[in-house]
Amino acid sequence: MATIQLEAQVSSEELLKAVEQLNAEDLENFAQGVLQLRAQRQVKGLLSAEAELIEQINQTLPAEVQRRFEDLNTKRRMHTLTPEEHIELLQLIQRMEALNVHRVEALAVLAQLRKTSLKGLMKDLGIKAPEYA
């Protein structure tokens, strides 16, 4: 590969002018290297985006909130829920539904990134649809 002398700090325009000095073979090698670098950065970006989406998909309510929901739901089934507890249960249900909507949105985005169907992605991730779905 040819050696090109450059200043310590080079602008992209200066770099392009330096690349113009390369012969055809070296230019081809350089271009391949640039394309490979670009692909690596895109993959890193995708992996980072996928990791963030998977984190959102796996997000759950804190354990104490989940336990409180289960306690209130048990009381509801036993018809021993106070009016205040009923309001609290409804608020927890809304919170759970909002979390599930956020999870499904993240699943849809991840499916698009992976160029697959939502159903296929869920299968790949081992996520089962709720019984009522």
C-alpha positions as CSV (number, residue, x, y, z in Angstrom):
1,M,0.0,0.0,0.0
2,A,1.2,3.5,-0.8
3,T,2.3,5.8,1.9
4,I,0.9,9.3,2.0
5,Q,2.3,12.1,4.1
6,L,-0.3,14.0,6.1
7,E,-0.5,16.7,8.8
8,A,-1.2,15.5,12.3
9,Q,-4.8,16.8,12.2
10,V,-6.6,16.4,8.9
11,S,-10.0,17.6,7.8
12,S,-12.2,15.3,5.7
13,E,-11.5,17.5,2.7
14,E,-7.7,17.2,3.2
15,L,-8.1,13.5,3.6
16,L,-10.0,13.3,0.3
17,K,-7.3,15.3,-1.4
18,A,-4.7,12.8,0.0
19,V,-6.7,9.8,-1.2
20,E,-6.8,11.3,-4.7
21,Q,-3.0,10.6,-4.8
22,L,-3.6,6.9,-4.6
23,N,-3.2,4.7,-7.6
24,A,-6.1,2.6,-8.7
25,E,-5.2,-0.6,-6.7
26,D,-4.5,1.3,-3.5
27,L,-7.6,3.4,-4.0
28,E,-9.7,0.2,-4.3
29,N,-8.1,-1.2,-1.1
30,F,-8.7,2.0,0.7
31,A,-12.3,2.2,-0.4
32,Q,-12.9,-1.4,0.8
33,G,-11.4,-0.5,4.2
34,V,-13.6,2.5,4.5
35,L,-16.7,0.5,3.6
36,Q,-15.7,-2.2,6.1
37,L,-15.3,0.5,8.8
38,R,-18.7,1.9,7.9
39,A,-20.3,-1.5,8.1
40,Q,-18.7,-2.2,11.5
41,R,-20.1,1.1,12.9
42,Q,-23.5,0.4,11.5
43,V,-23.5,-3.1,13.1
44,K,-22.4,-1.5,16.4
45,G,-25.2,1.0,16.2
46,L,-27.7,-1.8,15.4
47,L,-26.4,-4.0,18.2
48,S,-26.7,-1.0,20.6
49,A,-30.2,-0.2,19.4
50,E,-31.2,-3.9,19.7
51,A,-29.8,-4.1,23.2
52,E,-31.8,-1.1,24.3
53,L,-35.0,-2.5,22.7
54,I,-34.4,-5.9,24.4
55,E,-34.0,-4.1,27.7
56,Q,-37.3,-2.3,27.2
57,I,-39.0,-5.6,26.2
58,N,-37.8,-7.3,29.3
59,Q,-38.8,-4.5,31.6
60,T,-41.3,-5.5,34.3
61,L,-42.9,-3.9,37.3
62,P,-41.0,-3.8,40.5
63,A,-41.6,-7.0,42.6
64,E,-43.4,-5.1,45.4
65,V,-45.8,-3.5,42.9
66,Q,-46.5,-6.9,41.3
67,R,-47.1,-8.4,44.8
68,R,-49.5,-5.5,45.6
69,F,-51.4,-6.1,42.3
70,E,-51.7,-9.8,43.1
71,D,-52.9,-9.1,46.7
72,L,-55.5,-6.6,45.4
73,N,-56.6,-8.9,42.6
74,T,-57.1,-11.8,45.1
75,K,-59.2,-9.5,47.3
76,R,-61.2,-8.5,44.2
77,R,-61.9,-12.1,43.4
78,M,-63.0,-12.7,47.0
79,H,-65.2,-9.6,46.9
80,T,-63.4,-8.0,49.9
81,L,-61.9,-5.0,48.1
82,T,-62.5,-1.6,49.6
83,P,-63.4,1.3,47.3
84,E,-59.9,2.8,47.9
85,E,-58.3,-0.5,47.1
86,H,-60.4,-0.8,43.9
87,I,-59.1,2.6,42.8
88,E,-55.6,1.5,43.5
89,L,-56.1,-1.8,41.6
90,L,-57.4,0.2,38.6
91,Q,-54.3,2.4,38.7
92,L,-52.0,-0.6,38.8
93,I,-53.9,-2.1,35.9
94,Q,-53.4,1.1,33.9
95,R,-49.7,1.1,34.8
96,M,-49.3,-2.6,33.7
97,E,-51.1,-1.9,30.4
98,A,-48.9,1.1,29.7
99,L,-45.8,-1.1,30.3
100,N,-47.2,-3.8,28.0
101,V,-47.9,-1.2,25.3
102,H,-44.3,0.0,25.6
103,R,-43.0,-3.6,25.4
104,V,-45.1,-4.3,22.3
105,E,-43.9,-1.1,20.6
106,A,-40.3,-2.1,21.4
107,L,-41.0,-5.6,20.0
108,A,-42.4,-4.1,16.8
109,V,-39.3,-1.8,16.3
110,L,-36.9,-4.7,16.9
111,A,-38.9,-6.9,14.4
112,Q,-38.4,-4.1,11.8
113,L,-34.7,-3.9,12.6
114,R,-34.3,-7.6,12.2
115,K,-36.6,-7.6,9.2
116,T,-38.9,-10.3,10.6
117,S,-42.5,-10.6,11.7
118,L,-43.6,-9.8,15.2
119,K,-44.7,-13.4,15.7
120,G,-41.3,-14.7,14.4
121,L,-39.4,-12.3,16.7
122,M,-41.5,-13.4,19.7
123,K,-40.7,-17.0,18.8
124,D,-37.0,-16.3,18.5
125,L,-37.0,-14.5,21.9
126,G,-39.1,-17.2,23.6
127,I,-41.9,-14.8,24.3
128,K,-45.4,-16.3,24.5
129,A,-48.5,-14.3,23.8
130,P,-50.9,-14.1,26.7
131,E,-53.7,-16.7,26.8
132,Y,-56.3,-14.1,26.0
133,A,-54.5,-12.8,22.9
